[in-house]
Amino acid sequence: MWTLPNQITLFRIILIPVFLIVFYLPLSWSHFGAFAIFWLASVSDALDGYLARKLNQSSAFGAFIDPVADKLMVVAALVMIVQDYQSWLVAIPAIIMIAREIFISALREFMSSRGKREVIAVSDMGKYKTAAQMLGIMGLIWRPDYDIPLILFYLPHEVINYAAYGFYFIATVLTLSTLLSYFKAAWPELKR
């Protein structure tokens, strides 16, 4: 149970209150600090899965706790940015994303009870949705108001802000698309 991948996953859960506290600190760098913590959590999500496969340390506990850690961090971030932006352009996609996570979790539990969980296994489209969602959320958390120095030039902060909205809305479209595809795959069992 206390394998390295599982420890990384538990570390991600511990980061959630740290992430929220840093975001709400009355400091000029609090948004960037919260962005950095969310980025670390996103990287650790990829790392724990990679290590579980590479070290042959996959476990039932890991299969259970990893998606829980992901959903807790994402939902915390979505609620936080909805409160921060106070805009329907951020709130409606957040509601759609949170509702999808609840729906898919319930659907997976139902399909598991029927011995058919593999019918709604994570798809490539679901992975693209997650990547777009993470990039969008990170940009919306950071919300830089200064140009970012790169090796030979400065990246205008507006580019990051527009890209964040773009990824966030791509994630919303993919959220709805994957929801419908999972529902369609499960429909034969649901209508019995």
ABEGO torsion letter per residue (X at the ends): XABAAAAAAAAAAAAAAAAAAAAABBBAAAAAAAAAAAAAAAAAAAAAAAAAAAAGABBAAAAAAAAAAAAAAAAAAAAAAAAAAGBAAAAAAAAAAAAAAAAAAAAAAAAAAAGAAAAABBBAAAAAAAAAAAAAAAAAAAGBABBBBBAABBBBAAAAAAAAAAAAAAAAAAAAAAAAAAAAAAAAAAAX
